[in-house]
Amino acid sequence: MRKKKREFTAKEVTSLITKKYGLLSNSTQSTIYKAIEKVLGPEAMHQIIHTAISENTIILRTSSPLLRTELHQHRSEILFRLNEMLSDKEFNDLQVL
């Protein structure tokens, strides 16, 4: 006897794909970006060129070497504040390039 294939709804398929490949919806990305801006401040955000989120890692690319070293030094504090603000999503690492 052959097993039936499970049928998925469109919502289930998109959620499985986003979880598997680490993709986030636009609303989730915008809330995370706003939280990063609140934690770091608008002056630091002007020097950040690129922001990306991959699984449980936040990746920031900066144009300033001084800001890069400061973000490296305060990495654990920044992650703690972001995890407090975004209680539904847990981040484990912050990479500054």
QUIJODA-V973025 format. One record per helix or strand of 3 or more residues. SS is the DSSP state (a for helix, b for strand). FROM is the first residue (numbers start at 1). TO is the last residue. If there is no record, write none. Layout:
SS:FROM:TO
SS:FROM:TO
//
This chain:
a:10:21
a:26:40
a:42:47
b:48:54
b:57:62
a:65:73
a:75:85
b:93:96
//
